Amino acid sequence: MSLAKPSFKKVILPHPAKETLPTMYDLPSEDPEEPGLPDEFHIWQPQLCSETFRPPNYQSERVFVASDLNLYYDPNHTAWYKRPDWFAVVGISRLYQGRELRMSYVIWQEEVRPIVAIELLSASTRDQDLGYSERTGKPPTKWEVYEQILAIPYYVTFDRVSNELRIFKLDGRSYQLQTIDNAQFWIPELQLGIGLWLGQYRGLNRLWLRWYDQDGNWIPTEAERTELQRQRAELERQRAEHERQQKELAQQRAEQLAERLRQMGINPDEI
């Protein structure tokens, strides 16, 4: 799959942008005006998305996912950024330049846009996340960045209070709200679907956003994979134990038959 580069106003520089504009080291993720961590749902839900995001058409080393990481999008305003609750980029090294963990995602350095972004709606961010807020003279909203500047193909919003899932797909230059069938939506470019799963994650039973495969199976989390491996190992142990017992029983029956033949004056070794 060929991913289009993000659309931003071209900047004429005497040297390549990678050499002259700020890098990941100059534009880190931390913001002194935003101390502390998000609430637990804003931590757990992105973790579940990351654990279950396994597109089969990309090697794991060519997939980068992040949550609450600064996404710098405008080379004309290098301090402007958005912080998606979760986003994924495919066809790029999982590590920065193939060797380091990222401190931020700088679009003019990476040159590959995210394929999907997820926002977990809250009362304070809803208008901006859904493009209802006008910010004349100020940095654009997340909606404007995702739709008009980065042209992210898929934008997902989830309201954990109302459990409303909305998925927008880029059609030309604008997002179009998609029809969702049974709270699930298939993304062919990823050979994955995303939907609402009712189940227990980290001890909390509720509706969660989660990825599923082409057969409609929810992709297992790390803990579920570990449990599946334990169950398979236990089944294999039980199977081996059953075979051992069967062999032992067959041996006992053979010995009993041989003893009866001897009592009848027949040498079982000569049969």
N, C-alpha and C positions, 0 to 999 in steps of 0.2 A: 504494500500500500504506500502510495506517495503522499506525504503530508505537505501541504502548502506552508510556506513561511509566513509568519505573522505580518500583517500589514501595518506599517507605521511610516510616518513621514521620513523620507530619506534625508540623512544628514551628510553634507559634503565635508569631509575631513581630509587633511593632508596625508594622514596615515590611516591604516585600517582601524576600524572601530575597536577590535579586540586589543589593540595596542594603546589607544588613546582614551577610550571611555572607561568609567569605573568597572572594576571586576567584582567577583564574588567577595573578595577580601575587603574591598572598599565599601560594599553595600551588604552588610550582614543582616541577619534576621532580627536581632534584638532591637527593641525600641524603648528608650528610657521613659517615654510617656505612656507606655502600655505595660505596667508592671504586673506580675502575677500570671497565673495560668487560666485558661478557659475553664468553664464548669465541667463536671465529669462527663456529661453527655458529649460535649464537644471534644473530649479526649477519646472516649471509648468508641463512639460511632466512626470516626476516621480510622481508628485502629482496626475495626472490623472490616472496613472497606479495603484497607491495605492488605490485611491477611487473606482476603478472598479474591483479590484482584490478580488473576493469573491468566492473562490472554494466551491461548495455546499457539498463536501464530507469531509470538515473539519470545526469544530466549529471556530468561529471568535477568540476565546481565544487561539486556537492552530495554529495560523497563524502569522508570523512575517514578516513584509516588512520594507525595509529601502532604503534610497537614500543618496548617498554621505557620507556613514558611513564607517569607517575603518574596513576592513575585514582582520583579522590576520590569517594566514594560515599555518605557518611553525614553529613547536616547536623547530626546530634547529636554527632558526633565528627569535627570538620573536619580533624583531622590524620591520620585514618586513610585509607589508600589501598592500592590494589593496583597492581602493575606488570605488566600482561599482556605476554607475549612478543610478541603481535600482536593488534590488534583493529580492527574496522571499524565506522563509523557511517555510515548513509545518510540522505539527506533533510535534511542539515545542511550549512552552509557549510564548505568545505574550510579556511577561515581563521576565526580567532576573531573573532566579530562582523563577519565579512566583510572583515577588513582586516589581521589580524596572524597570525603563526605562533603556535601554541599552545605554552605552557610546560608545561602539564599539561591534563588533562581533568577538569573539575569538574562533576559531574552536576547539581547544583542550579543551576548557571549555564547549562549547555547544554540541560538538560531533554529530551534525547533519549538513550536508552540505546544501547549498541552492539548490532548485530544478530548479530555473531559474535565470539568470542574464541578465541584459539589459545594453548595452552601447550605448550612443548617440554619434555618430562619429563626430570628428572634425579634422581639418587638422593636428593639433599638436599631436593627439593621434591615428590616424587611423592605422598606421603601427603596433603599439603595440597591439591595440584592435583586429586586424585581424591576428595577429601572423606573420607579415612580418619582424619584427625587431629582430635581434640577439643581445643578451646582455650577452656575455661571461664574467663570473666572476661577474656579477651583478645580482640583484634580477630578477627573471623571469618576463616575460610580463604577462599582464592580461590573454591573450589567453592561455599561458602555465599554469598559475595557475588554471584557470577555467577548462581546458581540462585535464591536466596531474596530478595535485596535488589534487584539490578538486573534480574533476570528476563531475562537475555540469551537470545534464542531458540535460538542454536546455540553449543555449546561443543565445540571440537576439541582433542584431545591427540595428540601424536606422540612416540614414543620412538625416537630415532635409533639406539639400540644394537640394539634388537630389531626396529626398523622397524614397530612396531605402531601402527596408526592407529585411534583411537576417536572416534566422533562422538556427541554427546549432544544431543537435542532436548528443549526444554522442553514438557512435557505437563502442563497445569494449573500446579501449583506445584513440580513435581519434574522432574529430568532423566531421560530414558529413553535407554538405549543403542540406537543405530540399527544396522540391518543394512546393511553396506557391500558393494556388488556390484563385484567386480573392482577393489578398492581405490579406488573412486570413489563420491562421494555428491553428489546433486543438491539444490540449495537453490532452490526455486521463487521465493521472495520476491526473490531476487537475479538470477534467470535465469542463474545460474552454478553450476558444480559444483566440488568440491574433491577432490583425490585424490593418489595417489602416482605420481610420474613418475620413471622411470629415465633419467637423462641427465646431461649435463655443464653445470654452472653455476659460473662463476668458476674454471674449470679443474679442478673436482672432480667426478668421475663417481660418482653414488650415487643413492639414492632421496630425492626431495625432495617436499615438499608444494607443490602448484601448482593454480591455478584453470584450469578449462576451460569452453568455451562449449557452447551447446545442440546443436551438431553433434558434440560429443566432441573438438573440437580444443583442444589446449593453447594458452592465450592467450600470445602471444609476449612476451618480455622486451624491454627497451629495446634491448639489443644485437642481439637477433634481429630486431626491427623495422628497425633500421638496416641489418642485413645483407640483409633482404628488399628494402628500398628500393634498396640497391646492386645487387642481382641484377636487379630490375626495370629499373633504369636501364641496366644492361649489356645486358639483352635488347632494350631499346628501341634502344640504340645499334647493336647487331648487326642488328636488323631494318631500321633506317634505312640502314646500310651495305650490306645485301643489296639493298634497293630501289635504292640509288644504282648498285650494280654491275650490276643487271639493266637499268636504264635506259641505262647506258653501253654494255652489250653490245648492246642493241637498237639504239642509235644507230650502233654500229659495223657491225652487220649491214645496216642501212638504207643506210649509206654504201657498203658493199661491193656491194650490189645495184644501187645507182645507178651505180656505176662500171662494172659489167658491162653495164648497159643502154647506157651511153654507148659502150662498146667495140663494141656491136652496132649502133651508129648510131641508137639510140633516146634521145630526150630524156626523162629520167625526170620532168621537171617538167610534161610535157605528157600524162602518163598519168593 
